[in-house]
Amino acid sequence: MAALSTRSDTARAARMDYVADHLLLHAGLLTRLLIKESASEMTRTEAGVLFTLSRGPRRITELAELEGLAQPTVTQLVRRLEQQGWVGRDRLPDDGRVVLLSLTRAGETALDEFRAKVSAALRADMDGMSDRQLAALETATEALGTLVDVLQQAPRPAHAR
């Protein structure tokens, strides 16, 4: 029985290694290709920032950490997004030193349009897939959602980020 368990543990570890090695690569490539195909004028980084702000106001340091970008990079990006009217700044009523970034109505509209363009491109690409392939993508999407939930809830040491 122990040998069976060891083989199954080894097979499971091999599957997890495969997913870990390929998931990020494929997800990043899929995102880049869909944005290019959708002819969106918004960059992936801009969309990421707008998506994060659509979940609620954030401090610039918090936004930089969530997006995995250096604070000076986010500062420049936010300036550009402000000029486009997509992001606004507000001071905390309790502490006027703290600035919160938030999505404006124009930013919500731009993000909705971006999502619609990218979703339309993805739907067009999936149109030629078999029902079995679509079912596999549906299952994978649910599994990715679970993985995202785990990653968002798990306390992570600073060196693991």
VENSULMO-V74210 format. One record per helix or strand of 2 or more residues. SS is the DSSP state (H for helix, E for strand). FROM is the first residue (numbers start at 0). TO is the last residue. If there is no record, write none. Layout:
((SS | FROM | TO) (SS | FROM | TO))
This chain:
((H | 1 | 37) (H | 43 | 53) (H | 59 | 66) (H | 70 | 82) (E | 86 | 90) (E | 98 | 102) (H | 104 | 125) (H | 130 | 152) (H | 157 | 159))
